[in-house]
Amino acid sequence: MTDGHRSCCTPADTPVTAGPHPAVTVAAPRERSTRGQVALSGGEFAMGDAFGEGYPADGETPVHPVRLKPFHIDETAVTNARFAAFVKATGYVTDAERYGSSAVFHLVVAAPPADILGHAATTPWWINVRGAHWRRPEGARSDITARQNHPVVHVSWNDATAYARWAGKRLPTEAEWEYAARGGLSGRRYAWGDDLTPDGRWRCNIWQGRFPHTNTAEDGYLTTAPVKSYRPNGFGLWNTAGNVWEWCADWFSPSYYAESAPQDPRGPDTGTARVMRGGSYLCHDSYCNRYRVAARSANTPDSSSANLGFRCANDGGER
C-alpha cells in the first residue's frame, strides 16, 4: 500500500495549527469492566487474506494460524454518548481539540469559510477544518445532538487508549479484532460470508456510487450509522465492516504476518503507526476495498478524522 492508498482511508497525519497546546489529560484507570462486551472463548483461526484481494503493502498475507486465549470485546463501537460520559467525568481533551482542527470529508463540511484550512495534497476529498472534533464532527456548524448512538469519531489512538483506561478496558489486539469480526466464519471475505449484498441487501455502511463525488447512500447513510445498524455477526458484534475505522492496540508493520507469534500475537515491538481495522463509510471497491474482514490499514497515534473510531476489549474471566 502506498501512502496515497493509506490516506484515502484516513488522512496520514493530524492537521496541526499554530499556538500552544494544553497538557494532555490522562484518565485514571478504573476497575475492570466487561459492560457491553461479548465473551469469546478464543481458539485457533486462520488470520489473513485468503483471496489475494488486498494491497500488497498492507501485509494481509501470508494467511497464518493464530491461537487466542478467551477474551471480551465490545459488541459495538464506542458511541458519542459513552465518550461524552468519559469527557464529563475526566475533563479529557482529545488530540483533535488540542491541535485545533481535524479532517472532514468534503461533501459534509459544516463550517464557515474561515475555518477551511486546506485540502490534503494527494486526497483532496479530505479537508482540514478548524474546530472539527468529536462534538462537532463536520465543523463548527455541526453537533452530535441527534447522533448519541452513532460511533464517536475524530478520536486518535491516544484518545481511544485514554477512554479504554477510564472504562476499565483496553484496545483489542489486531488478532483479537479479526477473530471477533469473523464471527466464527472461517476464511470468508466478509463477516457474513463471501457475497457483499446477500439477497440484494446491504450489510454494512460503505460508499455506493462514484467516489468521491456521488454517494447514492443505498445502504441508508452518507456518513456514520447508528452502532446497531444492519445485523450483528455470528458472535453478536455489530458493524465490523464499514461505518468507522477502529483502532487496535498493535503497532503496524506490513511484514509482521510472516513473523507473527502463533499464540496471542501483539504486533511488532515498535513502530510509527497503529493498526486500524474494519473500513469506513468512505470505502469503495474502486479505490479502497478494506471493508473485507482481513483488510488492514494504519495511521499515526495522534491522527484523527471524521471516519475513525474504536471499540474496546478485555482479558477473559469474570467481570
N, C-alpha and C positions, 0 to 999 in steps of 0.2 A: 504494500500500500504506500503510495506516495503521500507527501504532506498534503497535497491537494485533495486526495481521496479522503484523508482523515478530516480535513477541515470542512468537507461537505457535511459531515455529521454534526460536529460542533466546532466552533472556531478554535484554532490551535492555541491561542493564548488569551488570557483575560485582558480586556482593554484597561489601560492604566491612565489615569488623569493626574494632572499636576496637583501638588498640595500634600500636606502631611496626612498620614493615615492613623486613625486611633489604634490603640493597642488591641490585639485580638483577645476576645473574651473566651476563656476556656471553661466549659461547664464542668461542674463537679460530677464525678461518677455516681450513679445510683445503683441500688440493689438490683441484681439480675432480674429481668422480667421477660416473660415469653408472651406478654399480651399481644393479641392479634397475630400470633405466629402459628405455623403448621409444624408439627413434629414429624420429622422424616427419619426413617430407620437407617439410612445410609446403605452401603453396599457397593458393588462394583458396577461401573458403566463404561461405555466406550466414549471418550471425550474427543471432540474434534469434528471436522467436516468430512463426512463420508461421500459427498457428492462432487467434490472438487470445484465448488462454486465460489469460493472466497477469493479475495485479492491475495496474491502470493505473499506480499509483505505484511499481511495481517497475522500470518503464522497460525492458521487454523489446522494445520497438519504437522506431523503425522497424527492420525487417529490413534489413540493410546488408551490402555485400560487404566482406570483410576478407581481406587477403593476409598470410600469415605466412612468415617465414624458417624453415628447418629448426630443430627443437629436440628435446630429450629430455624425457620425463615419466615419473614412477614408474608402474609397472604396477598398483600397489595404494596404498591409503592407508598412511601410516606406522603400523607396529604397536607394540603395547606393548613387545615385545622390543627393537625398534630404538630406541625412545625411552629405554628403560631403559639401553641401552648408552651413549647420549648423556649421560644423567644421571650414570652411573658414571664416565665419562671426564672430565666437566667440573664436577660438583657443582652443576649448574644447578638453580635453584629456580623453579618455574612461578609465574605470576601467581596462580592459584587457591591455591597453597600460601602465598604471601606474604599474600594477603588473608585467608586463614583459612577460606574457605568457597566453595562453588560450587553451581550449580543442578542438581538431580536430579529426574527425573520421579517423580511422586507414587506410582506403583504399585510402584516398586522401591527405595524408600529403605531402607537398611540401616544404621541409626544409633540410638543411644539417644535418648530423648525430649529430653534436654537439648541435643542437637545440632541440633534442628529450630528454625531461626531465623526461620521465617515463609514465607508464600506470596507469590508475585508478585501484585501487586494486580489486574491485568487478566487474568492467565493463571494461575489457582490450581493448575493441574497442575504448575507449576514450584515446587519447594521449595528454599529456601536452606538448605543443610546444612553445618554446621561440620565441617571435616575431610574434605570431599569433594574429591578431586583425582585426578590420573591414576592413582595407585597404588591408590586406594580410590574407585572410580567412583560407588558408591551410598552412601558414608559409611563411618564407622569400622569397621563390621562386614562390610565387603566387601573383596575384593582381586582381583588380576588373575592369580593363580597358574594358573588354568585358561584364561586368555584371552591367552596370549602372542601368538597370531596374529590377535587382534582389533585393530581400529584403536584407537590411543591417543585418549582423549577428555579433556575438561577442559583443553584446550590453547588458549590465546589466540593471536591473530595474532602478538603479540610472541614467544611461546614457539615457534611454528612457524617464525618467521624465524630465531630463535636456533639451532634444530635444523638448519635448512637450511644455515646458515652453517658449522656444525660438520661437516656431512656433505659439504661441497663442492658444494652445490646451491643452489637458490633456489626461491621460490614461483612457480608459474605465473602468467602474466598471465590475466586473465579470458578474453581471446580465445583464448589457447592452451588453456585448460581446456575451453572449449566445442568447439573444433575437435577436440581429443583425445577428448572424451566422445562426440562424434557417431560416432566410429569409421568415418568415411568415408561415412556415410549422410546425404544432403543433404535438408534440410527436413523431417526426421522428428520425431515427437513425443518419442520415447524413443531411447535408444542402440541399440535393437534393432529399431525400426520404429514403427508407429502404434498397435498393439494392446498394452495393458498386460500381458495374460496370454496370449500366443500358445499355442495348443493347450492352454489351460487351466492353463498352468504359470506360476508366479511367477518373474519375472526380476530382482527387486530386493527389498530388505528395507524395507518401509514398513508402515504401520498397516492392519490389517484389523479390522472390527468397528465398534463405536460409540465414537468418540473423545469424551472422554479416559478412559473408564472400562472399556471392554471391548475387549481385543485378542485376537482368536481365533488369532493367530500362524499363519495358514495358510501364510505364507512360511517358517515354521520358527523364527522368532526374535521374542522380546519386545523385546530391546534390540539390542545390536550382534551382527553376524555375523562369522565369520572373513573376512579380507580377500579370500580367493579363493573366495567363495561364488557360486553361480549360474554364469553363463557370462561370459567376457570379451567385450568388444565387438570390432568389426572390426579395431581397432588393437591388440588384446591387453590392453586396460585392464579392470580388474575394478571392479565396484560404482561406476560413475559416476552411478548413480541410487540414492537411499536409503542406508541404513546410517548414515553420518555426513556432516554438512555438511563442506565442505572450503574452507579459506581460500585466497583468491587474493591476488596482490600489490597489486591496484588499490585506490585509494580508490573509494568508491561515489558515484554520482550518478544519479538517475532520468532525467535528461535527457541523459546522456552519449552515447547511441547516435545522437542527432541531430547530434552534432558530432564523432563519433569519427574518428580518423585512419584512412585506408584501409589503411595499411601498419603492421603490428606495433603496434597501439594499446596503450597502457599505462594508460588511465584518466585521470581528472582529476588535475591537479597537486596539489590539496589536498582535504581532506575531514575528516569526523569519524568515518566508519565505513569498514571494509574489506569488500570483496565476499566473499560465501560462495556456494558452488555445490553442486548435486547433491542437496539434500534430505537427509532422515534417516529413521531407523526410526519417527519420530513423524508423518511426513507422511501425510495422508489427504485424499481429494478433497472431504470435507465442509468443510474449512477451509484446507487448505494443499496445493495440488497442485504443489508446487515440486520434485517428482521428475522433471518434464519436463526435457529436455536444455537448453532455452533459459531455464529459470527462474533467477532471481537473488534474492538477499537480502543482508543486510549486518548488521554489528554493530561495536561499538567495539573497537579493537585490544587492549584488556585484558580483554575479556569471555571467559567460559568457561562450558561446560555439558557435560552428560553425552552430548550427541549432536553434538559439534563436534570435528573432527579436521582432517587435511590430507594432501596428497601434495606431492611436490617436482618441480621441473623443472630444466632446464639448457639452455644455448645449444647449438646444433648443433655438429657437428665431432667429431673424435676425442676419446677419453677424456682 
